């Protein structure tokens, strides 16, 4: 694997859950298209989940499941495998099972494309959620995803492009 060089901001995203876990329950990243935020956010999310939990469920959300697979999983899963993790996707269930060491966690994939999408995530219990391009998702879906994080120690990862930050702040406040 070729060495990846992370910027200082990306390094902060990769380790915020180690250094600021007591102070924050969520991280929100905005930045230019192709700035590397999706990769650093996704890698941080999976590393945190596998380090912090075993036998838990997580939500991984994108505008659509197809865009989520293309924008997040296609880049992150090969890196996780190179790090020694075993990743098994059950496409028909929209499920990714990740094993590392003694940890085995389930990552459910969701598309938040319209108001009806909130019903898909309703009733789930998560130890954490990653929302890729959160500003493009309906408020009801983002709120439902956040509300599903009821496991002790749960955290949220949200990213968007700079023009979406205003929309995201309307959703979260």
Phi, psi and omega per residue, in radians:
X1 nan 2.310 3.092
X2 -1.249 2.408 -3.128
X3 -1.110 2.335 3.102
X4 -1.673 2.298 3.102
X5 -1.782 2.060 -3.133
X6 -1.726 2.503 3.033
X7 -1.267 2.970 3.118
X8 -1.067 -0.724 3.113
X9 -1.099 -0.735 3.114
X10 -1.124 -0.672 3.094
X11 -1.123 -0.644 3.085
X12 -1.113 -0.713 3.112
X13 -1.127 -0.710 -3.119
X14 -1.118 -0.486 -3.036
X15 -2.119 0.104 -3.079
X16 -0.988 -0.602 -3.112
X17 -1.266 -0.271 3.056
X18 -1.578 -0.650 -3.022
X19 -1.667 -0.548 -3.059
X20 -2.141 0.390 -3.053
X21 -1.033 -0.618 -3.125
X22 -1.259 -0.494 -3.055
X23 -1.585 -0.518 -3.002
X24 -2.270 2.515 3.061
X25 -1.860 -0.054 -3.086
X26 -2.674 2.730 2.998
X27 -2.265 2.386 3.092
X28 -2.142 2.196 3.110
X29 -2.074 2.333 2.960
X30 -2.215 2.639 -3.125
X31 3.117 2.959 -3.098
X32 -1.054 2.710 3.041
X33 -1.021 2.411 -3.127
X34 1.096 0.562 3.115
X35 -1.595 -0.062 3.123
X36 1.605 0.107 -3.098
X37 -1.194 -0.663 -3.131
X38 -1.118 -0.749 -3.141
X39 -1.146 -0.852 -3.108
X40 -1.171 -0.634 3.096
X41 -1.152 -0.835 -3.121
X42 -1.098 -0.783 3.121
X43 -1.096 -0.771 3.108
X44 -1.031 -0.783 -3.125
X45 -1.049 -0.853 -3.113
X46 -1.206 -0.682 3.101
X47 -1.103 -0.770 3.101
X48 -1.051 -0.842 -3.101
X49 -1.046 -0.818 -3.087
X50 -1.258 -0.502 3.128
X51 -1.393 -0.580 -2.969
X52 -1.727 -0.340 -2.995
X53 -2.423 2.790 3.011
X54 -2.468 2.422 3.107
X55 1.063 0.666 3.116
X56 -2.029 2.926 3.108
X57 -1.953 2.528 3.134
X58 -2.335 2.700 3.046
X59 -1.855 2.351 3.047
X60 -2.170 2.020 -2.944
X61 -2.157 2.439 3.037
X62 -2.399 3.097 3.109
X63 -1.015 -0.776 3.011
X64 -2.365 2.821 3.096
X65 -1.153 -0.632 3.096
X66 -1.066 -0.833 3.131
X67 -1.160 -0.573 3.092
X68 -1.127 -0.798 3.101
X69 -1.085 -0.749 -3.093
X70 -1.252 -0.779 -3.017
X71 -1.507 -0.506 -3.052
X72 -1.975 -1.098 -2.997
X73 -1.140 -0.647 -3.117
X74 -1.037 -0.557 3.133
X75 -1.596 -0.653 -3.004
X76 -1.402 -0.774 -3.048
X77 -1.002 -0.797 3.101
X78 -1.048 -0.623 3.113
X79 -1.191 -0.746 3.096
X80 -1.048 -0.720 3.113
X81 -1.119 -0.722 3.116
X82 -1.139 -0.418 3.095
X83 -1.465 0.001 3.084
X84 1.729 0.093 3.126
X85 -1.520 2.584 3.084
X86 -1.769 2.118 -3.108
X87 -2.057 2.149 -3.140
X88 -2.155 2.040 3.118
X89 -1.696 2.298 3.023
X90 -1.882 1.533 -2.994
X91 -1.017 -0.679 -3.103
X92 -1.161 -0.375 3.123
X93 -1.800 -0.050 -3.036
X94 0.932 0.910 -3.057
X95 -2.323 2.388 3.014
X96 -2.115 2.137 3.100
X97 -1.810 2.221 -3.118
X98 -2.098 2.274 3.100
X99 -2.109 2.348 3.043
X100 -2.645 2.201 -3.071
X101 0.998 -2.173 3.122
X102 -1.674 0.027 -3.106
X103 -1.610 2.380 3.049
X104 -2.415 2.012 -3.097
X105 -2.250 2.714 -3.132
X106 -1.920 2.307 -3.139
X107 -2.067 1.899 -3.117
X108 -1.529 2.343 -3.095
X109 -1.714 2.317 -3.119
X110 -2.322 2.521 2.987
X111 -1.865 2.261 -3.141
X112 -1.929 1.131 -3.004
X113 -1.555 -0.442 -3.121
X114 -2.656 3.120 -3.061
X115 -1.021 -0.550 -3.117
X116 -1.242 -0.268 -3.103
X117 -1.145 -0.474 3.139
X118 -1.041 -0.566 3.137
X119 -1.145 -0.470 -3.125
X120 -1.205 -0.584 -3.063
X121 -1.644 -0.302 -3.112
X122 -1.028 2.410 3.108
X123 1.577 -0.188 3.114
X124 -1.355 2.743 3.021
X125 -2.181 2.116 -3.071
X126 -2.130 2.654 3.003
X127 -1.590 -0.162 3.104
X128 3.120 2.784 -3.140
X129 -2.434 2.412 2.989
X130 -1.928 2.165 3.104
X131 -2.019 1.838 3.127
X132 -1.505 2.215 -3.076
X133 1.019 0.884 -3.064
X134 -1.012 -0.577 -3.108
X135 -1.157 -0.311 3.128
X136 -1.508 -0.133 -3.088
X137 -1.638 2.651 3.096
X138 -1.123 2.565 -3.138
X139 -0.927 -0.739 -3.098
X140 -1.062 -0.641 3.138
X141 -1.222 -0.819 -3.134
X142 -1.081 -0.771 3.127
X143 -1.098 -0.736 3.133
X144 -1.128 -0.732 3.114
X145 -1.077 -0.776 3.127
X146 -1.121 -0.721 -3.121
X147 -1.160 -0.424 -3.112
X148 -1.314 -0.212 -3.130
X149 -1.464 1.469 -3.065
X150 -2.040 0.047 3.075
X151 -1.361 2.428 3.123
X152 -0.951 2.285 3.136
X153 1.511 0.106 -3.104
X154 -1.170 2.681 -3.115
X155 -2.517 2.850 -3.106
X156 -2.137 2.483 3.030
X157 -2.129 2.136 3.108
X158 -2.287 2.350 3.043
X159 -2.321 2.721 3.103
X160 -2.808 2.894 3.033
X161 -1.399 2.790 -3.034
X162 -0.930 -0.681 -3.128
X163 -1.218 -0.270 3.120
X164 -1.570 -0.161 -3.092
X165 -1.090 -0.664 3.111
X166 -1.105 -0.774 3.098
X167 -1.089 -0.702 -3.126
X168 -1.160 -0.694 3.139
X169 -1.130 -0.554 3.064
X170 -1.179 -0.579 -3.140
X171 -1.249 -0.761 -2.994
X172 -1.483 -0.268 -3.094
X173 -2.016 nan nan
